[in-house]
Amino acid sequence: MPIESDQLTAILRIGHDTSMRGQGLSLRDALARSEYSRLRCEFDASDLVPLLRGNPELMTQWLSYCKDKRTSGGFWVSETTCEVGSLETPECDLRCESLEEAVAQFVVRELDYWSDTDG
């Protein structure tokens, strides 16, 4: 059964939901609420791109999430170069064709990292 758009949107709302501008949820609680680990095998970053293109506020929320991070773990995304990377493994940096693709890659890599999901 293919993953539904509202399930992907709930995953994309994690960036906002975990911020103080949102609900202030812990990342663990937001991942559990969205059933991220269960759904992860049903989608990849490319499935998020159309939702990000259609909902610019989700792009803004994830870019803010990245800027507001207070940890050296996980991933980063560059708005200017459309790159996604990890401080832990800089050899795995990825340059994308669009900012939407970069943010989608960032979302999946970041949430996989914190949820211990292999994808």
C-alpha positions as CSV (number, residue, x, y, z in Angstrom):
1,M,0.0,0.0,0.0
2,P,1.6,3.3,-1.0
3,I,2.2,5.9,1.6
4,E,-0.4,8.7,1.6
5,S,0.3,12.4,1.1
6,D,-1.0,13.3,4.6
7,Q,1.5,10.8,6.2
8,L,4.4,12.5,4.3
9,T,3.1,15.9,5.3
10,A,3.0,14.8,8.9
11,I,6.7,13.8,8.6
12,L,7.5,17.1,6.9
13,R,5.9,18.9,9.8
14,I,8.3,17.4,12.3
15,G,10.8,20.3,11.7
16,H,8.2,22.8,12.9
17,D,6.6,20.6,15.5
18,T,9.9,20.2,17.4
19,S,10.7,24.0,17.4
20,M,9.6,26.5,19.9
21,R,7.6,28.2,17.1
22,G,5.7,25.0,16.8
23,Q,4.6,22.6,19.5
24,G,7.9,22.2,21.2
25,L,7.8,18.4,21.0
26,S,10.9,16.4,21.5
27,L,12.2,14.9,18.3
28,R,11.6,11.4,19.8
29,D,7.9,12.2,20.4
30,A,7.5,13.8,16.9
31,L,9.0,10.8,15.2
32,A,6.8,8.4,17.2
33,R,3.7,10.5,16.5
34,S,4.3,10.5,12.8
35,E,5.2,6.7,12.8
36,Y,8.4,7.6,11.0
37,S,10.2,4.3,11.6
38,R,7.2,2.2,10.4
39,L,6.7,4.3,7.3
40,R,10.3,4.9,6.4
41,C,10.6,1.8,4.1
42,E,7.7,3.1,2.0
43,F,9.2,6.4,0.8
44,D,12.4,8.1,-0.1
45,A,13.6,11.7,-0.4
46,S,12.2,12.1,-4.0
47,D,8.7,11.5,-2.6
48,L,9.0,14.6,-0.4
49,V,10.1,17.0,-3.2
50,P,6.6,17.6,-4.7
51,L,5.2,18.4,-1.2
52,L,8.1,20.8,-0.5
53,R,7.5,22.5,-3.9
54,G,3.8,22.9,-3.1
55,N,4.3,24.0,0.5
56,P,7.0,26.6,0.7
57,E,6.3,27.0,4.4
58,L,7.6,23.5,5.0
59,M,10.9,24.4,3.2
60,T,11.2,27.5,5.5
61,Q,10.5,25.4,8.6
62,W,13.2,22.8,7.7
63,L,15.8,25.5,6.9
64,S,15.0,27.2,10.2
65,Y,15.3,23.8,11.9
66,C,18.8,23.4,10.4
67,K,19.9,26.9,11.5
68,D,18.5,26.4,15.0
69,K,20.2,23.0,15.6
70,R,22.3,23.0,18.8
71,T,24.0,19.7,18.3
72,S,27.0,18.5,16.3
73,G,25.2,15.3,15.3
74,G,23.0,14.7,12.3
75,F,23.1,16.7,9.1
76,W,23.1,20.2,7.6
77,V,21.7,21.7,4.4
78,S,23.0,24.8,2.6
79,E,20.5,27.1,1.1
80,T,23.1,28.7,-1.2
81,T,24.8,25.6,-2.6
82,C,21.9,23.1,-2.4
83,E,24.3,20.7,-0.6
84,V,23.5,18.3,2.3
85,G,26.2,16.9,4.5
86,S,27.2,15.6,7.9
87,L,29.9,16.9,10.2
88,E,30.7,13.3,11.1
89,T,31.2,12.1,7.5
90,P,32.1,15.0,5.2
91,E,33.0,12.6,2.4
92,C,29.3,11.8,2.0
93,D,28.2,15.4,1.2
94,L,25.7,15.6,-1.6
95,R,25.0,18.4,-4.0
96,C,21.5,18.5,-5.3
97,E,19.9,20.2,-8.4
98,S,17.4,22.2,-6.4
99,L,16.9,23.5,-2.9
100,E,13.7,21.3,-2.6
101,E,15.8,18.2,-3.4
102,A,18.4,19.3,-0.9
103,V,15.9,19.9,1.8
104,A,14.2,16.5,1.1
105,Q,17.6,14.8,1.4
106,F,18.3,16.6,4.6
107,V,14.9,15.7,6.1
108,V,15.4,12.0,5.3
109,R,19.0,11.8,6.4
110,E,18.4,13.9,9.6
111,L,15.3,11.9,10.7
112,D,17.0,8.6,9.8
113,Y,20.0,9.6,11.9
114,W,17.9,10.4,15.0
115,S,15.5,7.5,14.6
116,D,18.2,4.9,14.0
117,T,16.4,3.9,10.8
118,D,18.3,2.3,8.0
119,G,15.9,3.5,5.3
